[in-house]
């Protein structure tokens, strides 16, 4: 997945991104903590960056998921992941993302989600894309509203986030609802 719209690019996460990725994550740790998935297991395995990237590369080769760096003018500012790609009768995937605090609110994430959704529908041939958002995450709620994702309701205690089981609202879009592509709807 290497997708571009204006000065915004989604490209595969690479091993050589470690220093920039670690730096970006460290500088934004407090900003991301309320939204980050955690494990309820005290001694859960935490992969190194290299293990994470290799795992994502294996998933991409198998067609199960794709991890992409968000770049603005060739500078890493976040990450978007297409995960849980399911074939068969479902033909679906889930999109997740994070962006640096200093870049939030600039319209970058809606562009990235539009690019990734179009990729899922037009390149991967999927039928449905969903995004799960904490109900109090106003910025992410604006992203799905801008792009026309349908609110499918609350999933109670859906993911372990920041040390507790947290509710999420599920938003979805089908290929029929995205006729013409989401990037065509962007300004």
BALUM-540548 format. One record per residue (C-alpha): residue in one letter; x, y, z. Coordinates in steps of 0.001 Angstrom, whole numbers, padded with zeros to 6 digits, always signed. Example, Ala and Ser with C-alpha at 12.3 -4.5 7.8 and 13.67 -1.06 7.14 Angstrom:
<nodes>
a+012300-004500+007800s+013670-001060+007140
</nodes>
This chain:
<nodes>
x+000000+000000+000000x+001624+003230-001185x-001052+005891-001592x-000814+009658-002116x-003221+012589-002041x-001678+016047-002211x+001246+016189+000240x-000152+013293+002294x+001211+009794+001776x+000490+006362+003222x+003393+004005+002693x+004434+000683+004222x+006046+000758+007653x+009689-000326+007305x+012433-001519+009629x+014435+001623+008867x+011564+003720+010333x+012439+002624+013879x+014258+005753+015059x+011684+008189+013653x+008758+005991+014803x+010190+005584+018328x+010827+009324+018570x+007319+010199+017362x+005711+007696+019746x+007791+008909+022696x+006992+012591+022065x+003280+011747+021805x+002988+009136+024579x+000682+011244+026750x-001443+012292+023790x-001925+008679+022632x-002271+006945+026030x-006066+007447+026437x-006708+005717+023086x-004032+002998+022978x-004829-000685+023218x-003232-002416+026197x-003145-006009+027335x-005074-007123+030401x-002331-009713+030971x+000339-008434+033360x+003202-010221+031599x+001941-009988+028026x+004527-010307+025257x+005447-006934+023756x+007199-007243+020409x+010230-005166+019559x+009814-002722+016697x+011583-005160+014358x+009288-008013+015424x+006259-005762+014947x+007318-004719+011431x+008167-008282+010411x+004763-009424+011726x+003020-006683+009768x+004981-007622+006637x+003916-011274+007033x+000305-010156+007437x+000561-008049+004267x+002029-010947+002259x-000872-013135+003435x-003390-010360+002664x-004481-010138+006306x-003433-006588+007189x-001336-003587+006236x+000603-001135+008422x+001320+002242+006852x+003233+005307+007937x+001380+008593+007551x+003693+011154+005982x+003086+014834+005351x+005622+016430+003041x+007827+013330+003538x+007785+013629+007350x+006371+010807+009485x+003419+012085+011513x+001466+008937+012401x+000334+005486+011392x-002708+003839+009846x-003359+000115+009978x-005774-001977+007962x-006281-005093+010074x-008536-008098+010499x-008887-008511+006749x-011435-011291+006406x-012318-012982+003151x-015071-015480+002445x-018629-014324+002972x-017623-011255+005065x-015013-009489+002840x-014230-006931+005555x-011416-005054+007315x-010925-002703+010236x-009022+000586+010075x-007162+002074+013023x-004882+005094+013171x-002981+007556+015309x-001433+010931+014555x+000990+013239+016340x-000695+015830+018530x+000889+018728+016630x-000676+017469+013376x-004169+016728+014718x-007081+018756+013386x-005468+019534+010034x-007556+017159+007925x-004753+014622+007509x-006515+011636+009076x-009696+011950+006960x-007522+011916+003829x-005653+008833+005068x-008839+006997+006019x-010341+007847+002614x-007216+006551+000838x-007171+003352+002891x-010906+002754+002480x-010667+003183-001279x-007706+000793-001271x-009776-001776+000630x-012673-001502-001787x-010954-000911-005120x-007679-002839-004742x-008482-005550-002211x-012056-006083-003381x-013523-005896+000117x-017184-005160+000777x-017081-003545+004243x-014705-001376+006269x-015221-000564+009928x-013643+001793+012436x-014077+001455+016199x-013832+004658+018243x-014015+005465+021939x-017244+007494+022467x-015283+010372+024056x-012800+010667+021169x-014355+013732+019533x-011591+014143+016941x-012008+010606+015587x-015782+010947+015625x-015376+013961+013312x-013269+011845+010918x-015962+009230+010358x-018689+011889+010162x-016775+013767+007420x-016414+010574+005397x-019972+009324+005779x-019340+006205+007866x-022549+004815+009355x-022836+004601+013165x-023655+001001+014100x-023802+001528+017845x-021861+000774+020996x-019718-002290+021617x-019542-002482+025396x-016143-003170+026932x-014855-003879+023413x-011099-003298+023776x-008661-003076+026655x-007472+000527+026530x-005077+002251+028907x-005592-000421+031576x-009362-000937+031424x-012045-002477+029214x-013459+000412+027188x-016650+000871+025185x-016329+001732+021500x-018730+002989+018856x-018551+001047+015630x-018775+002856+012308x-018914+001075+008975x-019114+001706+005264x-019824-000715+002449x-018574-000492-001093x-022098+000423-002237x-022097+003428+000113x-018712+004568-001157x-019552+004605-004882x-017035+006749-006719x-014546+006431-003860x-014026+008480-000720x-011018+010364-002059x-013242+011796-004793x-015273+013436-001998x-012258+015198-000498x-011728+018914-001041
</nodes>
